[in-house]
Amino acid sequence: MRALHRLWGYLRAMSQSKRNRTDLYGWLIRRPLVLLATGGYEMSLMFSNRMDPRLKELALLKAAGMVSCEFCLDIGSALARTSGITEQQMRDLPRYADSGAYTDIEKLVLSFAEAMTATPAVGEHLTAIRDELLAHFTKGQVAELAAEIAWENQRARLNQALGVRPTGMSDGAACALPEQPAA
């Protein structure tokens, strides 16, 4: 049922596209095997249902904000709304650690996304967060979360490199903002 809810949310978000609808496909259609592989991986993640989709959406928004992918933030914000993420949570993403809008588990998931998206994504900090996640989730759930975050990094960086623009899925609604680099 979770997979159908996520699929419905994705289809609803895509139907709200107002502009730049084919930016990414316009690039990937030139490499059909890459397009097919991308679609296959996207579907496998969409139908992976061990981890709460709400937690995954939060993690994806965090990663997209850190990479400043406007397209990812546009679609991610639309999907987050269908998952029940509040406007306050979207606004507080850059400062999640000090926000009262998140539970301790949500903050842990966001710190995992942050540690995975930071460059380099190695070290004792990442290991400690993973170990803490394993106290709350199964290895399968943590693997699913890690795969989602890693794929969001791939998507965001590909979109940035190809100049894929937002489509307007979040126009007129709450939308997570790109994170500002530290001064």
N, C-alpha and C positions, 0 to 999 in steps of 0.2 A: 504494500500500500504506500509506503514511503516513496518508492521509486515512481509510482504513478503521480503522487503529489509533486515530486520534484520535476517530472516531465511536464506536468500541467503548468507549473510555475514558469518553466523555461519557455514553453509555447506561448503562454500569456505575455511574458516579457518580450519575446521576439515580435509578437503581434503589435506591440506598442512602439516599435521602431518607426521613426519618422524620417530619418535621413541616413545616408552612408550605409545602407543595409547590406550592400554587397562588397564593401571594402576588403574584408578578409578573404571572402570566397573569390573575389576577383584576382587576388594573388595566388591562392592555393589551387585554383582550377588549372593553373599552368603546370602544376606538379600533382597529377591525380593520385599517385600513390601516397604522397604526403597528406593530401586531403582525406583519403580513405582511412589512413592510419590515425589521423587526428580525430575523425568522426568515431572510429572504433574505440579509441581510448576515452573520448568524451562519454560515449554510451556506457562503457564499462564502469566509469566513475559514477555516472548518474544512477546506475542500477546496483551500486554497492550500498548496502543498507545497514551495516553494523553500527555505524556511528550516527548519532543524532544529526540530521541535515542542518538544523539550526546552528549547531556548533561548527559544522563544516563551512556554512555560509559566512559566519563571523571570521573564521580563519582565512577564507578566500578574500574577503574584503580587506583584511589587515595586510595580506601579502600584496594585493593590487594597489593599496594605498602607498605602501613602501616603495613600490616600483613606479608609482605615479602613472599607471595605465588608465587613461580616461575611459576607454571602451570597457575595460574590466570593471571599473567602478560604476559605470552606467548600468551594465547588465547585472552586476553583482548587487547593486542597491535594489534593483527591481526584484531580483530573486530573494534577497534578504527580507523584503517586505512580505513576500508570500510565505516566508518561513516564520514570521512573527517577530522579527528583529525590529526594535523600536527606533523612532527617529533619534531619540536621545543616545541610544547605543551607536548609531551611525555617526552622529556628531562627535561622540567621545572616543572614537577609535584611536586617534593619535595619542590620547592620554588615558588609555584604558586602565592602566595600573592604579591611577588615582581616582577613577570614576566610581561612583556608587551605582552606576547603571548595569554593572556586570556582577554575576556571581563569581565565587572563587574558581569554580570549574571553568567558566567562560574566560576568566583572566588567564588561567593556566593554558588553555587552548590558544589564546591570542599570543601569549609569550612563546609558545612553540612555533606558531606561524612567524613571529618576529625573528626568532633565532634561526629558523630555516631560511628566511628570506635575506637575512643579513649576509654580507660577504666578508670573510668566508663563513660558511655555515658548518663550522666544526668547533670542537672544544668541550670543555667540562660543563659549560653552561647548558649546551644543547643536551648533553648526556643527562644532566641533573633534571632537566625539564621532562625528558622522555621517561626517566625513571619515575618521576612524580605522576605523569600521565598513566603509567602502568599500574599505579596504586588505585586508579579509578576506572580504568578501561582495560579491555582485553588486548592482547597483542594484535589480533585482527583489526580491532577498532583503531589502534594507534597506527597500524600500517595503512589503513584506509585514509586516515587523517593526513598522514605524511605524504601519501600519494596525491591527495587532493591539493595540498599546499605546493608540492613540487610541480605539479601540472599547472597550477595557477601562475607560478613563476615562469614557466615555459610560455604559457599563453601571453602573459603580460609583456614579456620581453620580445616575443615574436610580434605582437601588435605594435609595440613601440618601434621596433626596427622597420616595420612595413608602413608605418604611418596610419594605422587603422584608427579611425575617429569614432567618438561616441555616436550612437544612433538615436538618442532621445528617449530611450526607454524609461528614464527617470525624470524627464522634464516635468516640472510642476510638482514634484514630490521630493521627499527627503532623499538625499544622495550623499554617500560617503565622499569625502574630499581627499585629494592626494595629500600625503604627508609632506610637511615642509622639512627640508634637510636641516640638520643641526647646524647652528652657526659656529 
